């Protein structure tokens, strides 16, 4: 009697998964998609132009074509619309910054996942020799900071329009986004709610990038930029605060500290909008949130949580109602009312 075994395809796909990512990471980092944006080229010319091995570059280009990122025709390569939209620096929808951050930072941290699971702690010191928080210690140069901020912008452009529409926020007059990066959420909120005003609050170095993006927004007259540290400095006045991909970075003690500051700054009936990836209550999914929680293990002090875990934190801080909704974007939405 023959014993049947499962199809090995899912395992084989997982074995190859990091190779597929690394192809995209490498091509983006080498600037291939920027070079091939609207201008086709053959491998020999590209290799000479970029000082690369012709044979090795040909293999990389073919792998990009196989993954739907390039088109090969008559020996020349050019971008697909997908690559032009998300992997070129000049695109308003670019994810190139997050791709580069994933390659330069996350890929290296994840190489030490086994040790993170053994110790239950981040891999800053093991990977980069850093003693302090990754955010303050690693981004010492303008280039590293810009890579990270632009990466967050690309992700935010996908998620923020859905987050601000997950609930009807029209009753709020002034939104303050704490740690608002490039302003993707405040711009999306002002687009969705014509009567709303907004303040972006972030560290001075980050606020400089926000000025660049918000200055191009048709809603810039309704958006202010304020510099500060949300753990230490006075929070800008608002009846609605937002924290997007912030709470998952920190220990529970630091989350409680930040929530207490927000509650104290809010008027009665004011709200807090949270954008984070929600894990199902039975912890069976979604896979994207589970992977993000492991990502937090490798590179921060925090983790992803279930809605009930957020509810416990929020009600403990003084909020009276908490509601969560799936958005279909990389992050979900939670609205808590004081």
N, C-alpha and C positions, 0 to 999 in steps of 0.2 A: 504494500500500500504506500503510495507516494504522498508525502506530507507537503502540502502547499506552503509557500512562504510569501510574505508580502512583496509587492513590487518595490524594488530598491530605489526607484526614481526620486522620491523625496529626499533620501539620504544623499544620493549623488548630486542633486541640486544644491543641497546645503554645503557639500564639499566644495562646489564650484562658486558658491555665493560671494566669498570674499575676493575671488579672482575677478569676477564681473565688476564689483565695486572698484577694485584697484585699477582696472582698465580706465574707467571713467575718471577716477581721481587723477591718474597720471596724465591722461590727455588734457584734462582741464588745467592741471598745474603747469604743463608745458606750453600752454597757450594755443593748442591746436584748434580749438573751436573758435577762438577769436580770430586766428589767422585764416580759417576756412569759412568765415562768415560772409557769404555772398561772393567768394572768390575761390574757385576750385584750384587744386594744385596736385601734382604727382609726387610720389614719395621721394624720388631723387632730388627734386628741387626743394622740397620741404626739409629734407635731411641736411642739405647744404646750407640752407637759410638759417636753420635752428641749431646747427652743429651737432647733429644726432647721427647715430648709425643708420644707414639706409635700410639694411636688412631688418634691424630691430624695429625701426619706425614703421616699416611696411607691415610687420606683424601686428603692431599696436593699432594702426589704421584699419586693418582688416577686422580686428576684434571689435573696434568701435562700429564699423559697418555692420558686423554680425549682430550687434546689440541694438541696432536701429538708431545710432547716434550720427553716423555718416552715411553718405551714398557714394558708392564707387562706380564710376562710369568712364569707360575708355582709358583706364589707368589713372584717372584723376579722382580726387575725393572732394566732397563738399558737405556742409552741414545738412542734417535733416531739420525740419521746422522745430522739432523737439529740442535739439541741441541749441539752435539759435535762440529759442525762447528762454531756456533755463541754464545754459552753460556758457553763455558769452557775457563778458563783463558789461557790455553796453546795453543789454536788454533790461527794461524796467521790471521784468519778472525774474531776473537772474537768481539762481541758487548757487552760482559759482563760488561765492564767499563761503557758504556752508560746506560745499564740496571740498574746498581747500582746507577749511578748518577740520573737517572730518579726516582728511588725509594727513595733515601735519600734526594734529593733536589727538583726535579720538582713536584713529587707527593704532597709534602707538600705545595709548592707554589700554585699549582693549587687548593688546597682546599680552597684558599682565592680568587678565581676568581671573585666571586660576588663583593667583595670589590674593586678589581682591576678595574672592569667595572664601578663601582660607581665613583671612584676617578680618573680613567685614569692614574694610576701609578703602579709601581712595588710593590711587596709584601716583600721586603727584611726585613724591620723592623718588620712588623707584624708577619712574619713567623720565622725569626731567630734572631730578635733583632739587626740587622745590620744597621748602618747609612750610611756607604760608599758603593761603588759599590760591587756587589756580587762577582765579579771575584777576587778583591783584599782582601776583608774582609772575605769571607767564606773559601777560600782555604788557611787558615793559617797553616795547617798541611801538611806534606808530603803525608800523606795517602789521604786526601781530594783532594789534587792537582793531585795525581796519578790517582785516580778514574775518575776525569774529563778528564785528558789528554788521558787516555786509552780509554775512551768513545768516544772522538773526533776522535781517531785513527781508531776505528772500523767503524765509519760512513764515515770517509775519505777514507778508503780502498774500500768502495763500490762506492763512488761518484767520487773521483779524477781521475781515469782512463778515465771516460767518459767526465769529464770537460775539461781535457787537449786535448781531441780529438774532442771536439765540433767545434773547428776552427783549421785551419792549422796554427800552430805556428812555423813552421820550419824556417821562416825568422828571428826569434829572436835568438840572440846568448846567452843571459844571462837572466835567470829568477830569480827574488828575491821574495820569498813568505813572505809577511808581516803577522806576527802572524801565522806562519806555523806549530805550534804544533810539532807533531812527524815526520813531513817530508813526509807525504803521498802524497802531491801534487807534491813536487819537485822530489820525486822518480818516480812518474807516468810520469811526464814530461820528465825526462831523459830516461825513458824506451821508450817513444813514439818518442823522437827526439834525435837520437844518437849524434848529433853535439852540443847539447845544454849543457851549464853549468848552475848551479843553486846555489843560496844562500838561506838558511833558516834564517829568522830573527824573533826572539821572545825574550821574557824576559829570563833572565839567568836561572831561575828555570825551565822554560819549555825547554830551549835549552839543559839542561842536559838529559831530556828524549829523545830529538831528536837525540842526539849522540848515544844513545842505539839502536834506530831503524835504523838510517842511517848507522851505523857501520856494519849492517848486509846486506845492500843493495849491489847488484853487481855493482851499479852505484856510489858508495860512493866516488870514486876518482874525480868525476865531481861535487860533492856537498860540499859547504862550510856551516859552521854554524856561525852566528854572533848574539851576544846578544845585545838587546836594546829595547827601547820603541818607537814604531812607531809614537807616538804623540809628542815625545820630541827629540829623538836622530837622528843624521844624518842617512838617509836611505842608504843602501848599493847600489853601482852603478849597474845599470841594464838597459836593453832596453825593458824589460817586467816585470812589477810588477804583483803580484797576491794577492788578499784578498779573502779568503774563509770563509764564515760564520763570517765575521767581521763587515761589514757595517750595518747588521741588529741589532747589539748590541747597537748602539749609537743614540743619538739625531741627528737631521738634522744638527745642528750647528757643532757637532763634526765630522760628516761625511764630511761636506764641508771643515773643517779644514784638515782632513786627505787627502782628494782628492787634495787639493791645494798643500800639501807637495809632493804628488806623481807627480803631473804635473810639479812642479818646478824641480824635480829630473830627469825626463825623457828627453831623447833627442827627437828632432823632429822626428816624425814617430814611436816613442816608443808606447808601449801599456800597458793597464791595463786589466787583466783577473779577473773577479769577479765571484765567486761561491755563489749563493744565490737562495732560492726558490722564483720563480716568480709567482705573483698573476696575473690572467687573467685581461685584460683591463676592462672587464665589472664586475669584482670582483665576478664572480659566481663560481670560483674555481681556482686551484684544492683544494680539501679539505685539503690535507696535508699542503699546503702553508697557508691556512686560519688558521689551527690549530697552525702552527708554529708562525704565527703572534700573536695569543693569548698567546703563550708560551713566546714570547718576551715581551708582556705586563706584564706578571707575574714576569719575572726574569731579565729583562734588561731595558734600557732606549729607546730601538728601536722598529722596526717593520719590517715586510716584505713589499715589494713594487712591483708595476707593472713595466714593462719595460719602459713605458713612464715616470714614476716617476724617475727611475734611469737615463734615458736619460736626463731629465731636470737637475738633479744634476751634471751629467758628462759634459754636454755641458757648463753648467754654470761655471764649474771649469776650462774649457779650452780645453776639448777634442773635436775633430772635427767630428768624426764618432762614432756611438754606434750601436752595433748589439747584439741581444740576441737569444739564442737557447735553446730549451728544450733538456734535456739529458736522460730522463727516470730514472734518479737517484734521491736521496733525494734533491739535489740542481741542479739548472740550470746554464747556462754559459752566461756571458756577456763579450764582448770584445770591449774596447774603445781605439781609436787611437788618439794620440796627433797630 
